[in-house]
Amino acid sequence: MDYHFVLQNAVERLCSTRRAHPAALELLEVFALLNLELMEAAPEAVSFEDMEAGKFVRVTSVPRLLGLLEREGAFVEALAVARRLVRFGQGEDAVARLSEKTGALAAEAAIADGAR
């Protein structure tokens, strides 16, 4: 659990400094994805011994990354990350929202291709 909290706290600190240091955004993405990879490799990193099986602590680093990706218009990338988070009982709302956005963009692209 300690590694998870180190990564999560790093993401929060980087997020708070992103305006003064735009390069922090790149590191924020790296640490948030590392946190997700840790969760996938060792789910016990985001659960406590006394928690019900299959239940996990609320993760803030990955949703923070999802929000940034979505604001940048990286909907496909954000959707892929959100789908990975669902395994931990989080991100379902992001998957629904991003699926709708990527579907709408695909439909617009198909219409635009048909008009050519």
N, C-alpha and C positions, 0 to 999 in steps of 0.2 A: 504494500500500500504506500510505502514511503516514496518510491520512485514516481508513482502516479501523482502524488501531491506535489513533488518537486517540479514535475513537468507542468502540472496544472497551474501552479503558482508562477512559474516562468512565463506561461502564456498570458496570464493576467497582468504581470508587470510589463511585458512587452507591449501589450495592448494599450496600457496607460501611457506609454512613452512614444507611441507610433506617430503622433503629430510632430513632436520635436525631432524624432529619429525615424524617418520613413523606412529605413533599412530594417527596422525591428519587425516589420510585417513579414519579411521573408523568414526570419527566425521564428516568429510566432507560428507560421505554417509548419515549419519543421518540427517544432516541439509538440504542437497539437497532433500532428500525424504520428509522431513517436509515441505519444500517450495512447492513441488509438491502437497502434501496433502492440504496445505493452498489454493493453486490455485484451486484445485478441489472443495474444500468446499466453497470457497468464490472467484469466478472468478473476482469480482470487485477489489480484491487485486492486480491484475496485469493489470488493465486498468485505464484510466483516465476518468473523467466525460465527457470530450469533445471528447472522442474517439468514432468512429463509433461502433455501437453494434456488438459484436462478434470479435472485434479487441483487441489485447492484446500487452503489452510491450514485448520487447525481453527479454527472460529469459536466464541467463548465467549459473546459478547454476546446472540445470538439465543436459544440454549438457556437462558440465564439468564432471559430474558423469558418463554420458554415455561414454565419452571418456576413463575414467579410467576403467570402467567395460569392455569395448571392448579391451583395451590393456591387461587386465588380462585374457581375453578369456572367460569372463562370458557373452557370446552372448545372451543366452536365457533370462537372467535377464535384460540385457541392452535393449533387444527388448521389453520386457514387460513395462519397464519404458518409452521407446521412444513412444510406442503406446499411453500411457497416455498423453504424451506431445502434440500429434497431435491435440487434442481438442483445443489447444491454438494457432493453426496455426504455430506450430514449430515441428521439429523432423521428418518430412516426409522423408527427405533424410536418416536419421538414420534408420528409419523403413525399407526402401528399402534395404539399405546396410546390415543391420543385418538380415533381412529376407533371403537374399541371402546366408549369411554366415551360418545361422542356417540350411537352406535347404541343403547346401553342406555338412555340418557335419552330418546331418541325413542320407543323401545318402551314405556317406562314412561308417557310422555305419551299415547301412543296408547291404552294400556290405561285410563288415567285418563279420557280423553275418551270412551271406549266405555262406561265405567261411569256416566256422567252421564245 
